[in-house]
């Protein structure tokens, strides 16, 4: 791991510890179990009808995950009833436009790859994966250490959102089997990439970006639940955007892969995982 990569990872962990501070004082005056019995203070401070205040525990997590997956894969039924057409068309339209633009954009990033070596080393795939996982993991540890059930629930929700987006991402990849830009031979056009990649969704299939879906799912959970700290949404979505953009500069994904991955991560998290229950 490069020196800059280690610094980024340290910043992520430090931010996670910072998030828990506002709830520490409240948690110290309560001896509730974590996270099944959130403190009375935490409950009184947050409106349970808000997406930012959904409660979760280790016991309910598997059931919640299955509930999420059921709603996600039955989403076409909602469209059949005339619901959610506007955002669906918007995401589909932008994705289609980027697919058309991909062959014209990627030659630039390939030809300028040498100038982006430092950036690409910082946002190498293993480093970015570690950073995304470190954020909820740090929240979890800090939450238990500081007796902060809200931080623990946030970490669990981030894990739930990450898993939900990963399942959808792998499902789409298994169907589209899009070739990655790095797999296109030098001098060859970036066309006819769909259904020409690896047969496994875990390797060789690019559409959509799993990194973008994962980081935006985690970022959306934290940005929503800590939105009262005005800098948190900016930091989280900036962090997610930087990691997502790096997937293009490293020739791992096309812009359309990244956009759809980010859109899936955000929408699944915001409108399914964080939906009050």
N, C-alpha and C positions, 0 to 999 in steps of 0.2 A: 504494500500500500504506500503511495507517495506521501511526502510530507504534507502537501496541501490536502490530500484525502483524509489523512489522520486529523488534521485541524478541523475539517468540515464535520467529521464524525464527533469530535469533541464538542463542537458548537451545538450540534443536534442534541447531544446528551445534556448539555448545560441548559438548553432551552427547555427540555422536558422537566428538569428539576425546578426551573423557574416557574413553570405553569402551576405547580402544586402549591406555591407559597400562599396565595390568597385563602385557600381552604384549610391551611395548617392550623391556624389559631382556632377555628371553629371545631376542627376535629379533635383538638387536644382536650376539649371539655366534654367529649362524648366517648363512651367505651363500646360503641356499636361494633358488631362483627363486620369484617370486610369480605366481599362487597355486598353480601346478601342483605344486610340490614343497614342501609345508609343512615347517617345521623339525622336526628330531627332538625338540627340546624341547617344541614344541607338541603333537606326537603323544604323547609320554610323559605329558604333563600331562592329557590328555583321553582318556576312554574312547570309542572309536569306535563302541561299541554304543549309545551314548546319542543321543537325538534332537538334543541340543545340539551334537554333535560331527560331524555329517555334513560330509564334505569335498566341495568343488565347485571347478571351474576354468572359465575361459573356454572351453576346449576341450570340456568335457563338458556345458556349460550347455544347448545346443540339444537334445542327446539327452535330458537330464534333463527338460527342459520337455515334450517329446513324450511321454515316459514318464508324466509327471504327468497330462497331458491324457487319455491312454488310460485310466489308472486312474480318473480322475474321471468320465468319461462312461460307463464300464462299471460304475459304482457300483451301479446298479439290479440288476445281476447278483449282487452281494454280498447284497443284500436278498433276492433270490430264493432264496439258499442259507441264509437264516435268520440272517444276520449283521448286526450294527449296528442292530438294530431299536429298541433303547431310546433311544439318542441321536437317531435319526432321528425317532421319534415325539415326543420331547420338543421338538425344534426346530420340528417341524411344528405341534404343539399350541400352543406359545407364539405362533408366527407367526399361526396362525388366530385365536387369542384377541385379538391386537393388531389384526388386520384388522377384527374386529367392533367393537373399541373406537375405531378411527381416527376415524370420523365424529363421535364424541362428544368426542374430545380436541382435534382440530385447531381448532375454533372458539376455544378458549382461547388458543392461540398466535397466531391471527390477530388477535384482539381486543387482545392485549398486545404486538403487534409493536413499537409505538412505544417501549415501555419496554425493549426488548431491542436497540435500535439499536446501542449501543456493542458489545455482544457479537456481534451479527451482522456489524458492520463488521470486527471482529477475525478472525472465522472465515468471511469471505467465501470463496466457492468457489476462486478463483484463489490466495488466500493459503494455504488449507489444502492444496491440491494441491502448492504449492511447498514447504510444510513437510514433507509426507510424502516427497516426492522428495529433499529436501535431506538427510534423515537417512541413508539408505543411500549417497547420493552423498558425503556428508562422511566417512562411515566408509571408503569406498573410497579417497578421497584421503589421509586420515590413515593408512590401512593401508599404502599404498605409500610414503608419506613416512617412516613409522617402521619400515618393513620388518616389518610385522606380518601374516602370512598369514591368521591367524584373523580379523582385522577385514575383510580383503579377501574372504574366503569368506563372512563374515556379510553383507556388502553384496551379493554375488552371489546369495546365497540370498534376501535380501529382494527383489531384483529378480525372481527366479524366482517367488517367492510372489505378488508383486504382479501379474505377468503371468498366472499361473494363475487368480487370483481375478477378474481383469478379464475373461478369456475367458468364464468361467462367468456372471459378472454380465451381460455383454452378451447372452449366449445366452438367459438368463431374461427379460431386458428385451424382447428381440425378440418373445418369445411373449406376455408379459403386457400390454405396452403400457399401463401404468397412468398415468393422468393425475396430474401433480404437484399438490400442494395450492395452489401459487401460480397454477395455471392454472384453478382453480375460481372462477367469478365471485363477487364479494362478495354475500353473502346466500344463495347457493345451497348446498344440502347437499353434504357430502363423501361422497356415495354414488355407486355406479355408475361408479367410477373405472377399473376394469380394462377393458382392451381399448378404451379411449376416448382414450388418449394419442397421442403422435406415433408415426408408423410407424417412425422410425429409433430404434434402441436407444441411439444416441449423443446424442440430444436429444429430450426430451419424454416419455421412458418412465422411470418412477420406481422400479419394483419389480424387484430390491432396490436399495439404495443402493450405488453404486460407491465413493463416498468411504469409507463404513464398511467395505466389503470390503477396500479397498486399505490403509487405515490399520491395520486389525486384522491384516492379513497381515504388514505390515512390523513392527508392534509385537510380534507373536508370535515372529518370528524373533529379534529383538534380546533380548526378555525371556527367551526360552528359552536362547539361547547365552551370555547374560551373567547368568544367574540367580544366580550366586554373589555378585554384588553385590546385596544385598537390596533396595536402592532402585530398581534398574533395572526389574523387572517392575511395580512400583507406578507409576513414572514413565511407562513405555511404555503400559500399559493405561489410565492416567489421561489421557494425551495422546490416545489413540485414542477413549476415551469422550467427551472434550470435543469433539473434531472431529465425531464421529458425532451427538452431541446437537445440535450447531449446525445440522445438516442439517434438523432438525425446527423449530428456532426461526426459521430463515430461510424456512420454508414451501417448502423444496425437496423434502422427503420426509415421508411419514407415519412414525409410530413403527414400524410393522411392516416398512417398507422398510429402516429402519436396523437393526432387530434381525436380520433375515435376512441383510443384508449383512455385519454383524459376525460372525454365526455362520458364514457361508461363509468369510470371511477367516480366522477362527481355525481351523476344522476342516480346511480345505484345507491350510493351512500346517503345523499341528501333526501331522496324521496322514498327510500325503502328502509335502509338500516336505521336512520334517525327518525323515522316516522313514529310518533307516539303510539303506544299500544295499551 
